[in-house]
């Protein structure tokens, strides 16, 4: 099965570059933007060899997993572009629910249950299934924004800060190509709601309904310090708001999040 856009994405004028194997779909997207591509355009592969995640961690997609990056040049500020990651999480979660329909019927109460982890991951049963990363670069015509989405379809890495899982291990037997088609259509919906940041209030509302750890104890390791408290909400800029034991509300723009009893261990 070849990679193909869904009918909504095709009708909306999205373009597609599919690779049998590539170093990084994000790199492909940025290089195309530097060469004049303005998008919206998807770059996808089922085997990525040199991708990078947050904090420059390796983001490798062995054959059968999905690495997909969407490029669009926008007239928005970088801080606004950063909130697009929440729309990406919602789009990926919607696509996962669609492709998991058969497994849900077959597995019943044992079906996969997905949740969104701040800022940009998708979890299944508390384990990391999807990583989402954003890059932005000024180019002629605006800001080139690339959203990279990596999904563990057939295999998951070991030794990650948050334990990882694959769709195959969850009992969802689908291909990277099937998932991408669903994702490309879901992206059209949530990109439209986000609307260059004007619709972030609605994105925020929907994201919070699916948020992992909301109202629970949380520890956030920023690299220089660890902040502990309760995950209270996210604000209108996408910052995670922590309510400390003293009752202070502290906004966090970036960091590694650990929930519940693993918090002190993971953040150490």
N, C-alpha and C positions, 0 to 999 in steps of 0.2 A: 504494500500500500504506500502510495506517495503522499507527501505532505500537500495539503490543499487548504485554501481558505474556506471558511464556512459561507453559506449563502448571504448572510447579513454583511459580513466583511467584504465579500466580493461586490455586493451592491453598493457599499459605501465607498468603494474606490481604493481599498487597501491593496498594496502590492506585496509580493512574496519572493524571497530569495531562500531557497532550501539547499542545504549542503549535506552530502553523505557523511562528511566528517570535517570539522573545522576546529581551530584553536579556541576561538571565543566568538560567540554571536554578538556580544556587546562590542568587541573590537571591530567586527565586520560592519556593524551599524555606524559606529563613530567614523570609521574611515570613509564610508559612503557619504556621510554628512559633510565631511571635509571636502569631498569631491563634488559636492553640489546637490546630493539627494536631499529632498525635503520631506519625503514621506507623505502620508503614513505608510510605513513599510515594515514588514516582519522579516526577521532573519532567524532561521530555525535549523536545527540538526538533531539527530538522535545519538550523536557521539561528539562530545566536546572535550578537547584535550588540554586546554590551557586557560580556562576561565578563572576569574577571581571573584570571590564573594566579599562580604563586609570584612573590614580589617585585613584585607589582602589575603584572606584564606583561599586555598585552592578550591575551585568550583568545577570539578571534573564530572562529566556526564558519560559514563560507560555506555557502550552501544545498547540502545533500547530505552534509555532515559530521554527526557525532553529538555533541551536548552532552547529557549526562544527569547528573542529581543525585539521590541517594537521601537521604531524610530519615528519621531515627528519633530519638525522645527516649529517652535511656538514663539509667540510674542508675550512671554510671561517672565516674571522675576524668578530667580532660582529658588527662593523660599516657597513660592507658589508651586513651582514644578515639583518640589519635594513631596507635596501632598498627593501627587498622582500615584504614589506607591500604595496608598490605602485603596484607591479604585482598582489597582492591579490585584490586590489581595482579594477583593470582592469578586472580580472577574474570574480569577483562578478558582475560588471556592465554588462559584456557580458552575463552572465547567466541570469540576470534580464531582459535584452532585449529579450532573447530567450523565456523565460516563459511568457513575457508580450505581445507576438505577437498577441494573440487573443484579448486581451484587447485593444491594439493599434488600431486594425481594428474596434472594436466595439465603442470605445470612440472618435476616430478621433482626433480633435484638443485638446480634453480633456484627451488625453493619458498621462500616467506617463512619466516624463522626468527626467532622472537620471544624476547626476553630482558627481564628486569626490571631497571631501573636505579634505584638508591637515590636518593631515598626512594620515589618514587611513579610513575615513568615506565615506559612500555613501549617498547622499541626493536625495530626490524626492520632487520637488517643494519647495526647500529650507528647507525641514524638514528632520531630520535624520531617515534613513531607516535601515542602516547597520552600525554596529561598528566593527572595525577590530583591534585586538591587537596582538602584538608579544612578545614572551618570548624566552629566550635562556639560555642554561646551558651547561657548559663543561662536557662531558662524555667521556668514553673510545672510541676513534675512531674519536673524533672531537667535533663539537658544535651541540648540540641538539636544533634545531630551531622549535618552534611551532607557527603557525599562527592561531589565533582564529577568527572566523567570525560569528557574530551574526546578524540574519536578522529578522525584525519584519514582520512575515508573516500574522498572524491573529490579533495581538494586539501590541500596542505601549505603552511604559511607559509614565507617566505624570510627570511634574515637572523637566524635564531635562534641562540642560543649553541651548541646542539647541532643539526647539520643535521637537517631534518625530511623525512618521506616520507609518502605516502598509500597506502592499500590499493590504490587504482586503479593507482598507479605500480608496485606490486608484482605486479600481475596478478590481484588479488583483486577480482572484479566483483560486489559485493554492495551492498545499500542500507543506509542508516542504520537503517531500520526492522528489517531482518533482523538486523543486529548487535545492536540493542537487545533483541530478543526472546531471543537467546542469552545476552546479558549478564544479563538479569533472572533467568534460571534459574540461571546460574553463581553469581550473587550469593547466592542462597538457600543454595547449598552452602557457600561459603566464609565467609559471615556466620555460618552455623551452626557451622562448625569454630572460628572465632574466639571465639564464645560470650562476648561482653562482656569479652574479654581473657583469659578462663580458658584458651582454647585457643591462645594466641599461640605457645607452644613448637612446636606442630605447624605453624602458619602459617609461622613462622620457618624450620623445617626445609624445607618445600616451597619457600619463597621463595628460599632459598640455592641450591637445586638449579637454579634458573632465573635466577640473578643474573648480570648483565653485569659483566665486569671482576673477578670474584672471583679473588684471588691475583695480580692484575696491578698495575702501577704506577698510582697515582692522585694527582691533585691536587684539593684541595677549597678553594674560595674562599668564605670566610665573610662577606665584605664588609669585614672589618677585617684579615684575614690570609690567607695561603695555606699550607695544610698539605700536605706531600708525603710519600709513602711507598707502602706496598702495602695494597690492600684485603684485610684479613684475615678479617673476618666482620661480622655485625651482632649486637648483644647482646640481652639479654632485654627491653630497653626500646625496641629498634628503632634505636639509635644505630649509625652506621657506625664500625667499629674500624679505625684505620689503624696499621699497623706501620711505624714510622719507621726510618731508616737506622741509628739507634742501638739499635734493638730495643725501643723503648718502644711500648706499645699505647695509642693515644689515641682516646677516644670523641668522635664528632662528632654533634651533635644536628641541625644544619641547615647547608646550604651547597650551592653549585653544584659538581657532581662532573664531573671531566674525566679520561678514561682514556688511558693509553699516551702515544704521541708528541704528541698534541694537548694534553696536560695543561698544559704550561708556556705554550703559546700561549693556550688558552682561559681559563686562570686569571689571565692577566696583566691 
